[in-house]
Amino acid sequence: MKPITKIFSCLLMMLVGIGVNSAMGATVSSMVGGTPAVGALVANGVAIVAGSFIPANVLPAGVLTEIWTGELIKAFRTAPEQLGWYDRIRSYDQYVENDVIHFTEIGGDPKVLVNNSTYPLNITKLEDADKPVSLDKFDTEATPVTDDELHAVSYDKMASVQERHREAIKESVRQKAIHAIAPDAHSAGKTIVVRTSGEKDTASLRKRLSVADLIGLKAAFDAMGTPATDRVLVLCSEHVNDLLHTDQKFREAYNINQTEGKIARLYGFDIYEYNGTPYYTSAGNKKAFGSSVGNTDRQASVAFHVPSMMKANGSVQMYYSEAKNDPLYHRNLVNFRKWGICLPLKGDKTRAAIVSTVETA
């Protein structure tokens, strides 16, 4: 290659690299609510520090990996629209160490003496203990992106892949959270499973959710002594539709609040809608997370006392292999891992589920 041609080629590659870095930085920044210009500058700044610009057909290995991972972590700590119920749960991120959260298990209470006249008093030591809990691990399956694709497409393929992995993990985290919050089954005085009692839906052979069922849920919480404030009810889509058919107050409130996802405050509950709630068997037992759904299983709505729940985010890791290391397929492979957990801090007298009654005839 002649010197002038070589210089021109290098300049062209550098300009292409600047363009790709700017596009990726702007895209990632925009996805998390940042300014495109700032994202472009940051991406190119990291590229300069790393000592190289990225040509259009190469996965940004040592450059934007850190930016993507950082923006992914930031996105998980940002309140998601329409998921206000999750955002209200207190975060314990600051207590996470190496993707393990440490709780203190209280060892007991001191004995109380009434009108004591015997001295010296006995000494009773209260032994507290550390109770470590490992966070759940969420992995996405690897996505292949070939060099041929990167040459052919007219959009930022890698940024699109990153966004889809992020959204898939976020959805799985939310579904796992509401599943963990929901009670396993009805337990008198501890956890509640309410069965619907409305008119039968001829298509699904289930009884619809009624206002009377919501009032019954309130009464059950009251009877258990659950605090009256900060009660949240997360309705599945079926139950939302039931109330839209029958309750005028609910129908008038629906879709008014578009920022927090909260439908209304009715019957002592802040009511939200989320279609990732768990399923229960016809006997009223919660199905295992990720298990298959049978014909008589029904999706539940979930109620809980907000201060009695917790959530925590751990580390996020991006994994990739470059196409230049794949002589057979010339493909880049990308996937992500996130650690996090959501659990009841106090399981008794703080949780409930509403499950549709199924009639087979």
Secondary structure, 3 states (H helix, E strand, C coil): CCHHHHHHHHHHHHHHHHHHHHHHHHHHHHHCCCCHHHHHHHHHHHHHHHCCCCCCCCCCCCCHHHHHHHHHHHHHCCCCCCCHHHHCCCECHHHEECCEEEEEECCCCCCCCCCCCCCCCCCCCCCCEEEEEECEEEECCCEEEEHHHHHHCCCCHHHHHHHHHHHHHHHHHHHHHHHHHCCCCCECCCEEEEECCCCEECCCCEECCCHHHHHHHHHHHHHHCCCCCCEEEEECHHHHHHHHHHCHHHHHHCCCCCCCCEEEEECCEEEEECCCCCEECCCCCECCCCCCCCCCCEECEEEEEHHHEEEEEEEEEEEEECHHHCCCCCEEEEEEEEEEEEEECCCCCCEEEEECCECCC
